[in-house]
Amino acid sequence: MVIAVSQLLAGQSPKMSRSEYIARYSNLAIKEMAISGIPASITLAQACLESGNGNSYLAREGNNHFGIKCHGWKGETIRHTDDAPNECFRKYDHVEESFRDHSDFLRYWDRYAFLFDLEPNDYKGWCYGLKKAGYATAPNYAELLISIIEEHRLYQYDTVSLLPPSPAEAEVSVRIHPTKGSPLYRVSLYREVYSRNKVAYIIATEYDTFKSLAKEYDLFRFELYRFNDLDRRAKITPGMVIYLEKKRKESARHLDRHVVEEDETLWDISQRYGVRLKFLRKYNNLAPGTEPLPGSIINLRKRIR
């Protein structure tokens, strides 16, 4: 490669070509595919486009290859003008952290969940799905990604055969049928009982109260409050998930994280995944009374890759 004299005089590194970028990070994209289920072609195409093949200011100065903004980020940040002047972006110590964050945003943000129902080799479906979900504002965003994938044959990297279940599959609740002698057997004869994260629960009706449920399930009211991380002032509303057993310390497998939505509380997340509130606070260094910001990523397990 012939390096321009002006670059040498200015002390700048030569710009990376798209082919060089793909060669450098293809193995990392394949690794992320095996963990997250996101096609490597999609990760590479987005990285090429969002980072200018690794030459953008955010990529060079912040190891941010996907243009991910702060969204409640507690680490180092970097400022850059994008949709608005001087916006806040995440800054990473290593490129690998940027690729991992990208995987987490797509896998654990509800707006992208439908993408994981597509076939892993359906790169066009993924590209149009990303645009539909609002990943970027450019009207031709899907076409730009498809062009990169086809020009550089990025679909050749979508070779991972063993993928994790989709987020919807990993989170699915099942109706349970307790056996005779089980504390839940009698009630299951006339009310549907479900299990989430191996914890039994019911869906409350407009007629339910903590007093009536305690009597129905032969429990103390304080147990129901404790099982659901609620205090004695709480009221039951129709459609509310009520756990009949103690929630677990961690979420189910393949549900490592969650991206916080607008107006969503840590208690909402605790109930959704069947994880005790105190452990969510511990895993995310959140003091009692504090709430995560929308767009921030919440750890649902103690040990995350």
C-alpha positions, 0 to 999 in steps of 0.5 A: 500500500502506498501511503500518501505523503500528506498523511505522513506529514500530518501524522495520520494513519492511512484510511482503511478500505472496506475490504480491509475492514471486513477482513479484520472484523469478520471473525468477530462478527461470526463470533457475535452471530453464534452468541446473539443469533444476528447474521454476521453479514448484517453486523459487518454491513452495519459496521462498515456503513456506520463507522465509515469502514472504521475511519469515522471519528467515533470509531477512531476516537471512541471505538464506537463502530455502530453509532450507539448513543449514550442512553443512560451509559455509565462509562466514558462518553464522546461528543459528536454532531449527528442528528443534533449538535454535540450529541453524546455517544458511548466510548469503549476501551476495545472494538469488541465492546462496541460489537457486543453492545450492538448485539445486545441492542438488537437482541434485547430491545423489544422493537427488534425482537421480530427480526429473530423470527427470520431465517439467519440467511435472510439478509434482505429481510433483516435489512428491511426489518432494521429500517422498519424498526427505526434503526436509522433515519436514512430512507435508503438504509436497507438498500445501502446495507444490501448493496454492501452485503452483495458487493462483498459477498458478506452472506458467506460469513453467515455460516453458524449452524447452532444459534441461540433461541430467539428472544421470544422463544427464550422468554415464552411462558408455559401453562403448567398442570400441577400433579395431585398433592402439589399445593397448586393442584386444586387451584389449577383445576379451575384457574390457569397457572403458568410458569415463567423462569420456572416460577409459577404465576397467575394472571389477576382478574378484576375480582382478585385481591391479595386477601382472596389470593392468599386464601385461595392458595393457602398463603400468607398475604405477606408472602404474596407481597414478598414474592412480587416485590410489593409492599402492603399498599399495593393494589391488584389490577386486572391482567397483573402477573402475580407470582405464587412462588419466590422469583429467582436470582437470575433470568432464564438462559439466553435472556441475559439483558434487557433494554429499558423502554420509556416509562418502564420501571425496574419492578416491571422488568423484575416481573417480566423475567421472574427475577427478584428486584434486589438482585437486579439492583445488585447486578446493575449497581442501582440504589433503592429508589433509583430507576434505569434510564430509557435505552439503558441495558439492564443485566438480568444475570450475575455473570454476563459474557 
